Each structure stands twice: as structure tokens, then as C-alpha cells.
Amino acid sequence: MSWVNKRIKRYREGDNPTFLEKMALEHGHPVNFVLSLIALAAVGYGLWMHDFLYIVIGILLGLLGHVYCFLQK
């Protein structure tokens, strides 16, 4: 049995995940993942075109994904 399967079994039994495991689960959430990809594209485009507005929008989208996952808990 792999480490992942052992941890999933412990979660089902009521064990709490560690801080790093919570962060990994948050980054794996589909909404956070999609918003992070859009944020990456916006920041990349903003840096390429030297447009501060796209950079700020990208950062805000990245933060929005984290806030969404935080509020889901």
C-alpha cells in the first residue's frame, strides 16, 4: 500500500491532514487550478506587454482561487 493510500485511509478514519497536505489539496481543487492558470496567463501577458493592469488582475485572480478554497472549508 502506497503512502497516498495510507493517508487517504487515515482521512476517512478521521485523521486531520498536515499543513502541507492541506496546501496540496487546495492547489488541486479544480476551481483554484483553473483560476491559477488564467492568472498565470494574465500575469505573463502583462509582463510581456508591460501593462500593470493585467499583472494586477492576474494576481487578484490567483488570490481569488485561494480565498474560494479557504471559504469552502
mmCIF file of the N, C-alpha and C atoms, coordinates in Angstrom:
data_MODEL
# 
_entry.id   MODEL 
# 
loop_
_atom_site.group_PDB 
_atom_site.id 
_atom_site.type_symbol 
_atom_site.label_atom_id 
_atom_site.label_alt_id 
_atom_site.label_comp_id 
_atom_site.label_asym_id 
_atom_site.label_entity_id 
_atom_site.label_seq_id 
_atom_site.pdbx_PDB_ins_code 
_atom_site.Cartn_x 
_atom_site.Cartn_y 
_atom_site.Cartn_z 
_atom_site.occupancy 
_atom_site.B_iso_or_equiv 
_atom_site.pdbx_formal_charge 
_atom_site.auth_seq_id 
_atom_site.auth_comp_id 
_atom_site.auth_asym_id 
_atom_site.auth_atom_id 
_atom_site.pdbx_PDB_model_num 
ATOM 1   N N  . MET A 1 1  ? 0.859   -1.175 0.000   1.00 0.00 ? 1  MET A N  1 
ATOM 2   C CA . MET A 1 1  ? 0.000   0.000  0.000   1.00 0.00 ? 1  MET A CA 1 
ATOM 3   C C  . MET A 1 1  ? 0.903   1.235  0.000   1.00 0.00 ? 1  MET A C  1 
ATOM 4   N N  . SER A 1 2  ? 0.626   2.159  -0.888  1.00 0.00 ? 2  SER A N  1 
ATOM 5   C CA . SER A 1 2  ? 1.459   3.355  -1.003  1.00 0.00 ? 2  SER A CA 1 
ATOM 6   C C  . SER A 1 2  ? 1.142   4.362  0.099   1.00 0.00 ? 2  SER A C  1 
ATOM 7   N N  . TRP A 1 3  ? 2.017   5.356  0.220   1.00 0.00 ? 3  TRP A N  1 
ATOM 8   C CA . TRP A 1 3  ? 1.849   6.393  1.234   1.00 0.00 ? 3  TRP A CA 1 
ATOM 9   C C  . TRP A 1 3  ? 0.544   7.154  1.033   1.00 0.00 ? 3  TRP A C  1 
ATOM 10  N N  . VAL A 1 4  ? 0.211   7.430  -0.222  1.00 0.00 ? 4  VAL A N  1 
ATOM 11  C CA . VAL A 1 4  ? -1.012  8.178  -0.527  1.00 0.00 ? 4  VAL A CA 1 
ATOM 12  C C  . VAL A 1 4  ? -2.241  7.397  -0.073  1.00 0.00 ? 4  VAL A C  1 
ATOM 13  N N  . ASN A 1 5  ? -2.270  6.124  -0.384  1.00 0.00 ? 5  ASN A N  1 
ATOM 14  C CA . ASN A 1 5  ? -3.416  5.302  0.018   1.00 0.00 ? 5  ASN A CA 1 
ATOM 15  C C  . ASN A 1 5  ? -3.534  5.204  1.537   1.00 0.00 ? 5  ASN A C  1 
ATOM 16  N N  . LYS A 1 6  ? -2.393  5.142  2.222   1.00 0.00 ? 6  LYS A N  1 
ATOM 17  C CA . LYS A 1 6  ? -2.419  5.112  3.686   1.00 0.00 ? 6  LYS A CA 1 
ATOM 18  C C  . LYS A 1 6  ? -2.982  6.420  4.248   1.00 0.00 ? 6  LYS A C  1 
ATOM 19  N N  . ARG A 1 7  ? -2.579  7.554  3.652   1.00 0.00 ? 7  ARG A N  1 
ATOM 20  C CA . ARG A 1 7  ? -3.071  8.844  4.135   1.00 0.00 ? 7  ARG A CA 1 
ATOM 21  C C  . ARG A 1 7  ? -4.566  8.994  3.857   1.00 0.00 ? 7  ARG A C  1 
ATOM 22  N N  . ILE A 1 8  ? -5.027  8.558  2.705   1.00 0.00 ? 8  ILE A N  1 
ATOM 23  C CA . ILE A 1 8  ? -6.454  8.631  2.391   1.00 0.00 ? 8  ILE A CA 1 
ATOM 24  C C  . ILE A 1 8  ? -7.246  7.773  3.367   1.00 0.00 ? 8  ILE A C  1 
ATOM 25  N N  . LYS A 1 9  ? -6.712  6.606  3.701   1.00 0.00 ? 9  LYS A N  1 
ATOM 26  C CA . LYS A 1 9  ? -7.377  5.735  4.679   1.00 0.00 ? 9  LYS A CA 1 
ATOM 27  C C  . LYS A 1 9  ? -7.461  6.435  6.035   1.00 0.00 ? 9  LYS A C  1 
ATOM 28  N N  . ARG A 1 10 ? -6.393  7.117  6.436   1.00 0.00 ? 10 ARG A N  1 
ATOM 29  C CA . ARG A 1 10 ? -6.404  7.850  7.706   1.00 0.00 ? 10 ARG A CA 1 
ATOM 30  C C  . ARG A 1 10 ? -7.411  8.996  7.687   1.00 0.00 ? 10 ARG A C  1 
ATOM 31  N N  . TYR A 1 11 ? -7.527  9.698  6.538   1.00 0.00 ? 11 TYR A N  1 
ATOM 32  C CA . TYR A 1 11 ? -8.514  10.786 6.431   1.00 0.00 ? 11 TYR A CA 1 
ATOM 33  C C  . TYR A 1 11 ? -9.922  10.242 6.629   1.00 0.00 ? 11 TYR A C  1 
ATOM 34  N N  . ARG A 1 12 ? -10.198 9.119  6.026   1.00 0.00 ? 12 ARG A N  1 
ATOM 35  C CA . ARG A 1 12 ? -11.531 8.517  6.144   1.00 0.00 ? 12 ARG A CA 1 
ATOM 36  C C  . ARG A 1 12 ? -11.820 8.068  7.571   1.00 0.00 ? 12 ARG A C  1 
ATOM 37  N N  . GLU A 1 13 ? -10.763 7.747  8.306   1.00 0.00 ? 13 GLU A N  1 
ATOM 38  C CA . GLU A 1 13 ? -10.930 7.349  9.701   1.00 0.00 ? 13 GLU A CA 1 
ATOM 39  C C  . GLU A 1 13 ? -11.013 8.549  10.643  1.00 0.00 ? 13 GLU A C  1 
ATOM 40  N N  . GLY A 1 14 ? -10.832 9.746  10.116  1.00 0.00 ? 14 GLY A N  1 
ATOM 41  C CA . GLY A 1 14 ? -10.978 10.942 10.937  1.00 0.00 ? 14 GLY A CA 1 
ATOM 42  C C  . GLY A 1 14 ? -9.688  11.666 11.258  1.00 0.00 ? 14 GLY A C  1 
ATOM 43  N N  . ASP A 1 15 ? -8.550  11.247 10.719  1.00 0.00 ? 15 ASP A N  1 
ATOM 44  C CA . ASP A 1 15 ? -7.279  11.913 10.976  1.00 0.00 ? 15 ASP A CA 1 
ATOM 45  C C  . ASP A 1 15 ? -7.222  13.227 10.199  1.00 0.00 ? 15 ASP A C  1 
ATOM 46  N N  . ASN A 1 16 ? -6.627  14.255 10.786  1.00 0.00 ? 16 ASN A N  1 
ATOM 47  C CA . ASN A 1 16 ? -6.518  15.561 10.129  1.00 0.00 ? 16 ASN A CA 1 
ATOM 48  C C  . ASN A 1 16 ? -5.249  15.619 9.281   1.00 0.00 ? 16 ASN A C  1 
ATOM 49  N N  . PRO A 1 17 ? -5.319  16.240 8.101   1.00 0.00 ? 17 PRO A N  1 
ATOM 50  C CA . PRO A 1 17 ? -4.121  16.371 7.271   1.00 0.00 ? 17 PRO A CA 1 
ATOM 51  C C  . PRO A 1 17 ? -3.157  17.405 7.857   1.00 0.00 ? 17 PRO A C  1 
ATOM 52  N N  . THR A 1 18 ? -1.882  17.284 7.499   1.00 0.00 ? 18 THR A N  1 
ATOM 53  C CA . THR A 1 18 ? -0.887  18.254 7.929   1.00 0.00 ? 18 THR A CA 1 
ATOM 54  C C  . THR A 1 18 ? -1.049  19.536 7.118   1.00 0.00 ? 18 THR A C  1 
ATOM 55  N N  . PHE A 1 19 ? -0.297  20.569 7.501   1.00 0.00 ? 19 PHE A N  1 
ATOM 56  C CA . PHE A 1 19 ? -0.381  21.855 6.809   1.00 0.00 ? 19 PHE A CA 1 
ATOM 57  C C  . PHE A 1 19 ? -0.016  21.717 5.333   1.00 0.00 ? 19 PHE A C  1 
ATOM 58  N N  . LEU A 1 20 ? 1.065   21.007 5.041   1.00 0.00 ? 20 LEU A N  1 
ATOM 59  C CA . LEU A 1 20 ? 1.487   20.850 3.648   1.00 0.00 ? 20 LEU A CA 1 
ATOM 60  C C  . LEU A 1 20 ? 0.480   20.030 2.841   1.00 0.00 ? 20 LEU A C  1 
ATOM 61  N N  . GLU A 1 21 ? -0.127  19.053 3.472   1.00 0.00 ? 21 GLU A N  1 
ATOM 62  C CA . GLU A 1 21 ? -1.148  18.258 2.777   1.00 0.00 ? 21 GLU A CA 1 
ATOM 63  C C  . GLU A 1 21 ? -2.379  19.107 2.484   1.00 0.00 ? 21 GLU A C  1 
ATOM 64  N N  . LYS A 1 22 ? -2.745  19.993 3.407   1.00 0.00 ? 22 LYS A N  1 
ATOM 65  C CA . LYS A 1 22 ? -3.871  20.897 3.149   1.00 0.00 ? 22 LYS A CA 1 
ATOM 66  C C  . LYS A 1 22 ? -3.572  21.817 1.977   1.00 0.00 ? 22 LYS A C  1 
ATOM 67  N N  . MET A 1 23 ? -2.339  22.327 1.919   1.00 0.00 ? 23 MET A N  1 
ATOM 68  C CA . MET A 1 23 ? -1.956  23.213 0.819   1.00 0.00 ? 23 MET A CA 1 
ATOM 69  C C  . MET A 1 23 ? -1.986  22.463 -0.512  1.00 0.00 ? 23 MET A C  1 
ATOM 70  N N  . ALA A 1 24 ? -1.519  21.214 -0.512  1.00 0.00 ? 24 ALA A N  1 
ATOM 71  C CA . ALA A 1 24 ? -1.539  20.421 -1.741  1.00 0.00 ? 24 ALA A CA 1 
ATOM 72  C C  . ALA A 1 24 ? -2.968  20.147 -2.190  1.00 0.00 ? 24 ALA A C  1 
ATOM 73  N N  . LEU A 1 25 ? -3.851  19.853 -1.232  1.00 0.00 ? 25 LEU A N  1 
ATOM 74  C CA . LEU A 1 25 ? -5.249  19.620 -1.580  1.00 0.00 ? 25 LEU A CA 1 
ATOM 75  C C  . LEU A 1 25 ? -5.905  20.886 -2.105  1.00 0.00 ? 25 LEU A C  1 
ATOM 76  N N  . GLU A 1 26 ? -5.533  22.039 -1.546  1.00 0.00 ? 26 GLU A N  1 
ATOM 77  C CA . GLU A 1 26 ? -6.098  23.311 -2.012  1.00 0.00 ? 26 GLU A CA 1 
ATOM 78  C C  . GLU A 1 26 ? -5.660  23.604 -3.438  1.00 0.00 ? 26 GLU A C  1 
ATOM 79  N N  . HIS A 1 27 ? -4.382  23.349 -3.752  1.00 0.00 ? 27 HIS A N  1 
ATOM 80  C CA . HIS A 1 27 ? -3.897  23.623 -5.101  1.00 0.00 ? 27 HIS A CA 1 
ATOM 81  C C  . HIS A 1 27 ? -4.444  22.624 -6.115  1.00 0.00 ? 27 HIS A C  1 
ATOM 82  N N  . GLY A 1 28 ? -4.921  21.497 -5.654  1.00 0.00 ? 28 GLY A N  1 
ATOM 83  C CA . GLY A 1 28 ? -5.501  20.511 -6.553  1.00 0.00 ? 28 GLY A CA 1 
ATOM 84  C C  . GLY A 1 28 ? -6.984  20.711 -6.810  1.00 0.00 ? 28 GLY A C  1 
ATOM 85  N N  . HIS A 1 29 ? -7.594  21.663 -6.134  1.00 0.00 ? 29 HIS A N  1 
ATOM 86  C CA . HIS A 1 29 ? -9.023  21.940 -6.330  1.00 0.00 ? 29 HIS A CA 1 
ATOM 87  C C  . HIS A 1 29 ? -9.225  22.486 -7.748  1.00 0.00 ? 29 HIS A C  1 
ATOM 88  N N  . PRO A 1 30 ? -10.222 21.987 -8.488  1.00 0.00 ? 30 PRO A N  1 
ATOM 89  C CA . PRO A 1 30 ? -10.402 22.395 -9.886  1.00 0.00 ? 30 PRO A CA 1 
ATOM 90  C C  . PRO A 1 30 ? -10.610 23.899 -10.073 1.00 0.00 ? 30 PRO A C  1 
ATOM 91  N N  . VAL A 1 31 ? -11.371 24.543 -9.193  1.00 0.00 ? 31 VAL A N  1 
ATOM 92  C CA . VAL A 1 31 ? -11.616 25.985 -9.342  1.00 0.00 ? 31 VAL A CA 1 
ATOM 93  C C  . VAL A 1 31 ? -10.316 26.750 -9.136  1.00 0.00 ? 31 VAL A C  1 
ATOM 94  N N  . ASN A 1 32 ? -9.563  26.398 -8.106  1.00 0.00 ? 32 ASN A N  1 
ATOM 95  C CA . ASN A 1 32 ? -8.298  27.069 -7.843  1.00 0.00 ? 32 ASN A CA 1 
ATOM 96  C C  . ASN A 1 32 ? -7.312  26.822 -8.977  1.00 0.00 ? 32 ASN A C  1 
ATOM 97  N N  . PHE A 1 33 ? -7.305  25.619 -9.514  1.00 0.00 ? 33 PHE A N  1 
ATOM 98  C CA . PHE A 1 33 ? -6.391  25.283 -10.597 1.00 0.00 ? 33 PHE A CA 1 
ATOM 99  C C  . PHE A 1 33 ? -6.691  26.110 -11.853 1.00 0.00 ? 33 PHE A C  1 
ATOM 100 N N  . VAL A 1 34 ? -7.966  26.212 -12.215 1.00 0.00 ? 34 VAL A N  1 
ATOM 101 C CA . VAL A 1 34 ? -8.347  26.977 -13.409 1.00 0.00 ? 34 VAL A CA 1 
ATOM 102 C C  . VAL A 1 34 ? -8.042  28.460 -13.215 1.00 0.00 ? 34 VAL A C  1 
ATOM 103 N N  . LEU A 1 35 ? -8.386  29.000 -12.044 1.00 0.00 ? 35 LEU A N  1 
ATOM 104 C CA . LEU A 1 35 ? -8.097  30.406 -11.790 1.00 0.00 ? 35 LEU A CA 1 
ATOM 105 C C  . LEU A 1 35 ? -6.594  30.674 -11.765 1.00 0.00 ? 35 LEU A C  1 
ATOM 106 N N  . SER A 1 36 ? -5.808  29.721 -11.296 1.00 0.00 ? 36 SER A N  1 
ATOM 107 C CA . SER A 1 36 ? -4.357  29.886 -11.297 1.00 0.00 ? 36 SER A CA 1 
ATOM 108 C C  . SER A 1 36 ? -3.795  29.898 -12.716 1.00 0.00 ? 36 SER A C  1 
ATOM 109 N N  . LEU A 1 37 ? -4.351  29.061 -13.593 1.00 0.00 ? 37 LEU A N  1 
ATOM 110 C CA . LEU A 1 37 ? -3.904  29.061 -14.984 1.00 0.00 ? 37 LEU A CA 1 
ATOM 111 C C  . LEU A 1 37 ? -4.248  30.373 -15.683 1.00 0.00 ? 37 LEU A C  1 
ATOM 112 N N  . ILE A 1 38 ? -5.455  30.866 -15.447 1.00 0.00 ? 38 ILE A N  1 
ATOM 113 C CA . ILE A 1 38 ? -5.850  32.144 -16.035 1.00 0.00 ? 38 ILE A CA 1 
ATOM 114 C C  . ILE A 1 38 ? -4.984  33.272 -15.473 1.00 0.00 ? 38 ILE A C  1 
ATOM 115 N N  . ALA A 1 39 ? -4.704  33.210 -14.171 1.00 0.00 ? 39 ALA A N  1 
ATOM 116 C CA . ALA A 1 39 ? -3.859  34.218 -13.532 1.00 0.00 ? 39 ALA A CA 1 
ATOM 117 C C  . ALA A 1 39 ? -2.452  34.185 -14.118 1.00 0.00 ? 39 ALA A C  1 
ATOM 118 N N  . LEU A 1 40 ? -1.929  33.001 -14.346 1.00 0.00 ? 40 LEU A N  1 
ATOM 119 C CA . LEU A 1 40 ? -0.596  32.875 -14.934 1.00 0.00 ? 40 LEU A CA 1 
ATOM 120 C C  . LEU A 1 40 ? -0.551  33.490 -16.329 1.00 0.00 ? 40 LEU A C  1 
ATOM 121 N N  . ALA A 1 41 ? -1.581  33.231 -17.109 1.00 0.00 ? 41 ALA A N  1 
ATOM 122 C CA . ALA A 1 41 ? -1.640  33.807 -18.457 1.00 0.00 ? 41 ALA A CA 1 
ATOM 123 C C  . ALA A 1 41 ? -1.753  35.328 -18.391 1.00 0.00 ? 41 ALA A C  1 
ATOM 124 N N  . ALA A 1 42 ? -2.560  35.846 -17.476 1.00 0.00 ? 42 ALA A N  1 
ATOM 125 C CA . ALA A 1 42 ? -2.734  37.295 -17.355 1.00 0.00 ? 42 ALA A CA 1 
ATOM 126 C C  . ALA A 1 42 ? -1.447  37.973 -16.899 1.00 0.00 ? 42 ALA A C  1 
ATOM 127 N N  . VAL A 1 43 ? -0.780  37.395 -15.919 1.00 0.00 ? 43 VAL A N  1 
ATOM 128 C CA . VAL A 1 43 ? 0.483   37.981 -15.445 1.00 0.00 ? 43 VAL A CA 1 
ATOM 129 C C  . VAL A 1 43 ? 1.547   37.902 -16.533 1.00 0.00 ? 43 VAL A C  1 
ATOM 130 N N  . GLY A 1 44 ? 1.625   36.767 -17.212 1.00 0.00 ? 44 GLY A N  1 
ATOM 131 C CA . GLY A 1 44 ? 2.593   36.636 -18.307 1.00 0.00 ? 44 GLY A CA 1 
ATOM 132 C C  . GLY A 1 44 ? 2.355   37.647 -19.411 1.00 0.00 ? 44 GLY A C  1 
ATOM 133 N N  . TYR A 1 45 ? 1.097   37.826 -19.789 1.00 0.00 ? 45 TYR A N  1 
ATOM 134 C CA . TYR A 1 45 ? 0.772   38.809 -20.822 1.00 0.00 ? 45 TYR A CA 1 
ATOM 135 C C  . TYR A 1 45 ? 1.078   40.224 -20.338 1.00 0.00 ? 45 TYR A C  1 
ATOM 136 N N  . GLY A 1 46 ? 0.752   40.500 -19.074 1.00 0.00 ? 46 GLY A N  1 
ATOM 137 C CA . GLY A 1 46 ? 1.025   41.818 -18.523 1.00 0.00 ? 46 GLY A CA 1 
ATOM 138 C C  . GLY A 1 46 ? 2.507   42.131 -18.476 1.00 0.00 ? 46 GLY A C  1 
ATOM 139 N N  . LEU A 1 47 ? 3.319   41.134 -18.128 1.00 0.00 ? 47 LEU A N  1 
ATOM 140 C CA . LEU A 1 47 ? 4.765   41.348 -18.124 1.00 0.00 ? 47 LEU A CA 1 
ATOM 141 C C  . LEU A 1 47 ? 5.310   41.537 -19.536 1.00 0.00 ? 47 LEU A C  1 
ATOM 142 N N  . TRP A 1 48 ? 4.753   40.792 -20.475 1.00 0.00 ? 48 TRP A N  1 
ATOM 143 C CA . TRP A 1 48 ? 5.225   40.885 -21.853 1.00 0.00 ? 48 TRP A CA 1 
ATOM 144 C C  . TRP A 1 48 ? 4.888   42.250 -22.464 1.00 0.00 ? 48 TRP A C  1 
ATOM 145 N N  . MET A 1 49 ? 3.674   42.717 -22.200 1.00 0.00 ? 49 MET A N  1 
ATOM 146 C CA . MET A 1 49 ? 3.220   43.989 -22.770 1.00 0.00 ? 49 MET A CA 1 
ATOM 147 C C  . MET A 1 49 ? 3.511   45.177 -21.845 1.00 0.00 ? 49 MET A C  1 
ATOM 148 N N  . HIS A 1 50 ? 4.111   44.945 -20.690 1.00 0.00 ? 50 HIS A N  1 
ATOM 149 C CA . HIS A 1 50 ? 4.407   45.994 -19.704 1.00 0.00 ? 50 HIS A CA 1 
ATOM 150 C C  . HIS A 1 50 ? 3.134   46.732 -19.310 1.00 0.00 ? 50 HIS A C  1 
ATOM 151 N N  . ASP A 1 51 ? 2.086   45.967 -19.076 1.00 0.00 ? 51 ASP A N  1 
ATOM 152 C CA . ASP A 1 51 ? 0.796   46.536 -18.705 1.00 0.00 ? 51 ASP A CA 1 
ATOM 153 C C  . ASP A 1 51 ? 0.473   46.143 -17.267 1.00 0.00 ? 51 ASP A C  1 
ATOM 154 N N  . PHE A 1 52 ? 0.517   47.121 -16.386 1.00 0.00 ? 52 PHE A N  1 
ATOM 155 C CA . PHE A 1 52 ? 0.329   46.907 -14.960 1.00 0.00 ? 52 PHE A CA 1 
ATOM 156 C C  . PHE A 1 52 ? -1.060  46.360 -14.646 1.00 0.00 ? 52 PHE A C  1 
ATOM 157 N N  . LEU A 1 53 ? -2.062  46.746 -15.409 1.00 0.00 ? 53 LEU A N  1 
ATOM 158 C CA . LEU A 1 53 ? -3.433  46.309 -15.145 1.00 0.00 ? 53 LEU A CA 1 
ATOM 159 C C  . LEU A 1 53 ? -3.572  44.790 -15.259 1.00 0.00 ? 53 LEU A C  1 
ATOM 160 N N  . TYR A 1 54 ? -2.990  44.185 -16.288 1.00 0.00 ? 54 TYR A N  1 
ATOM 161 C CA . TYR A 1 54 ? -3.069  42.730 -16.443 1.00 0.00 ? 54 TYR A CA 1 
ATOM 162 C C  . TYR A 1 54 ? -2.321  42.012 -15.325 1.00 0.00 ? 54 TYR A C  1 
ATOM 163 N N  . ILE A 1 55 ? -1.220  42.576 -14.877 1.00 0.00 ? 55 ILE A N  1 
ATOM 164 C CA . ILE A 1 55 ? -0.468  41.974 -13.788 1.00 0.00 ? 55 ILE A CA 1 
ATOM 165 C C  . ILE A 1 55 ? -1.310  41.967 -12.518 1.00 0.00 ? 55 ILE A C  1 
ATOM 166 N N  . VAL A 1 56 ? -1.944  43.084 -12.211 1.00 0.00 ? 56 VAL A N  1 
ATOM 167 C CA . VAL A 1 56 ? -2.780  43.173 -11.012 1.00 0.00 ? 56 VAL A CA 1 
ATOM 168 C C  . VAL A 1 56 ? -3.983  42.251 -11.119 1.00 0.00 ? 56 VAL A C  1 
ATOM 169 N N  . ILE A 1 57 ? -4.616  42.193 -12.288 1.00 0.00 ? 57 ILE A N  1 
ATOM 170 C CA . ILE A 1 57 ? -5.761  41.292 -12.477 1.00 0.00 ? 57 ILE A CA 1 
ATOM 171 C C  . ILE A 1 57 ? -5.334  39.841 -12.288 1.00 0.00 ? 57 ILE A C  1 
ATOM 172 N N  . GLY A 1 58 ? -4.168  39.467 -12.806 1.00 0.00 ? 58 GLY A N  1 
ATOM 173 C CA . GLY A 1 58 ? -3.670  38.105 -12.643 1.00 0.00 ? 58 GLY A CA 1 
ATOM 174 C C  . GLY A 1 58 ? -3.408  37.760 -11.189 1.00 0.00 ? 58 GLY A C  1 
ATOM 175 N N  . ILE A 1 59 ? -2.809  38.691 -10.461 1.00 0.00 ? 59 ILE A N  1 
ATOM 176 C CA . ILE A 1 59 ? -2.547  38.448 -9.045  1.00 0.00 ? 59 ILE A CA 1 
ATOM 177 C C  . ILE A 1 59 ? -3.858  38.309 -8.277  1.00 0.00 ? 59 ILE A C  1 
ATOM 178 N N  . LEU A 1 60 ? -4.826  39.160 -8.590  1.00 0.00 ? 60 LEU A N  1 
ATOM 179 C CA . LEU A 1 60 ? -6.119  39.080 -7.912  1.00 0.00 ? 60 LEU A CA 1 
ATOM 180 C C  . LEU A 1 60 ? -6.855  37.785 -8.231  1.00 0.00 ? 60 LEU A C  1 
ATOM 181 N N  . LEU A 1 61 ? -6.747  37.302 -9.466  1.00 0.00 ? 61 LEU A N  1 
ATOM 182 C CA . LEU A 1 61 ? -7.374  36.019 -9.811  1.00 0.00 ? 61 LEU A CA 1 
ATOM 183 C C  . LEU A 1 61 ? -6.719  34.863 -9.047  1.00 0.00 ? 61 LEU A C  1 
ATOM 184 N N  . GLY A 1 62 ? -5.407  34.912 -8.907  1.00 0.00 ? 62 GLY A N  1 
ATOM 185 C CA . GLY A 1 62 ? -4.720  33.885 -8.131  1.00 0.00 ? 62 GLY A CA 1 
ATOM 186 C C  . GLY A 1 62 ? -5.162  33.889 -6.678  1.00 0.00 ? 62 GLY A C  1 
ATOM 187 N N  . LEU A 1 63 ? -5.294  35.076 -6.109  1.00 0.00 ? 63 LEU A N  1 
ATOM 188 C CA . LEU A 1 63 ? -5.753  35.186 -4.727  1.00 0.00 ? 63 LEU A CA 1 
ATOM 189 C C  . LEU A 1 63 ? -7.215  34.764 -4.592  1.00 0.00 ? 63 LEU A C  1 
ATOM 190 N N  . LEU A 1 64 ? -8.021  35.053 -5.604  1.00 0.00 ? 64 LEU A N  1 
ATOM 191 C CA . LEU A 1 64 ? -9.425  34.672 -5.571  1.00 0.00 ? 64 LEU A CA 1 
ATOM 192 C C  . LEU A 1 64 ? -9.588  33.158 -5.476  1.00 0.00 ? 64 LEU A C  1 
ATOM 193 N N  . GLY A 1 65 ? -8.750  32.415 -6.186  1.00 0.00 ? 65 GLY A N  1 
ATOM 194 C CA . GLY A 1 65 ? -8.800  30.956 -6.104  1.00 0.00 ? 65 GLY A CA 1 
ATOM 195 C C  . GLY A 1 65 ? -8.487  30.450 -4.709  1.00 0.00 ? 65 GLY A C  1 
ATOM 196 N N  . HIS A 1 66 ? -7.504  31.069 -4.065  1.00 0.00 ? 66 HIS A N  1 
ATOM 197 C CA . HIS A 1 66 ? -7.154  30.660 -2.705  1.00 0.00 ? 66 HIS A CA 1 
ATOM 198 C C  . HIS A 1 66 ? -8.258  31.029 -1.716  1.00 0.00 ? 66 HIS A C  1 
ATOM 199 N N  . VAL A 1 67 ? -8.842  32.193 -1.889  1.00 0.00 ? 67 VAL A N  1 
ATOM 200 C CA . VAL A 1 67 ? -9.927  32.618 -0.993  1.00 0.00 ? 67 VAL A CA 1 
ATOM 201 C C  . VAL A 1 67 ? -11.137 31.706 -1.169  1.00 0.00 ? 67 VAL A C  1 
ATOM 202 N N  . TYR A 1 68 ? -11.443 31.333 -2.404  1.00 0.00 ? 68 TYR A N  1 
ATOM 203 C CA . TYR A 1 68 ? -12.561 30.431 -2.659  1.00 0.00 ? 68 TYR A CA 1 
ATOM 204 C C  . TYR A 1 68 ? -12.361 29.099 -1.927  1.00 0.00 ? 68 TYR A C  1 
ATOM 205 N N  . CYS A 1 69 ? -11.161 28.540 -2.039  1.00 0.00 ? 69 CYS A N  1 
ATOM 206 C CA . CYS A 1 69 ? -10.889 27.270 -1.362  1.00 0.00 ? 69 CYS A CA 1 
ATOM 207 C C  . CYS A 1 69 ? -10.914 27.432 0.146   1.00 0.00 ? 69 CYS A C  1 
ATOM 208 N N  . PHE A 1 70 ? -10.445 28.570 0.651   1.00 0.00 ? 70 PHE A N  1 
ATOM 209 C CA . PHE A 1 70 ? -10.463 28.813 2.088   1.00 0.00 ? 70 PHE A CA 1 
ATOM 210 C C  . PHE A 1 70 ? -11.900 28.900 2.609   1.00 0.00 ? 70 PHE A C  1 
ATOM 211 N N  . LEU A 1 71 ? -12.789 29.526 1.838   1.00 0.00 ? 71 LEU A N  1 
ATOM 212 C CA . LEU A 1 71 ? -14.173 29.661 2.266   1.00 0.00 ? 71 LEU A CA 1 
ATOM 213 C C  . LEU A 1 71 ? -14.960 28.357 2.145   1.00 0.00 ? 71 LEU A C  1 
ATOM 214 N N  . GLN A 1 72 ? -14.499 27.428 1.328   1.00 0.00 ? 72 GLN A N  1 
ATOM 215 C CA . GLN A 1 72 ? -15.163 26.142 1.171   1.00 0.00 ? 72 GLN A CA 1 
ATOM 216 C C  . GLN A 1 72 ? -14.984 25.251 2.393   1.00 0.00 ? 72 GLN A C  1 
ATOM 217 N N  . LYS A 1 73 ? -13.966 25.527 3.206   1.00 0.00 ? 73 LYS A N  1 
ATOM 218 C CA . LYS A 1 73 ? -13.668 24.671 4.367   1.00 0.00 ? 73 LYS A CA 1 
ATOM 219 C C  . LYS A 1 73 ? -14.622 24.851 5.463   1.00 0.00 ? 73 LYS A C  1 
# 
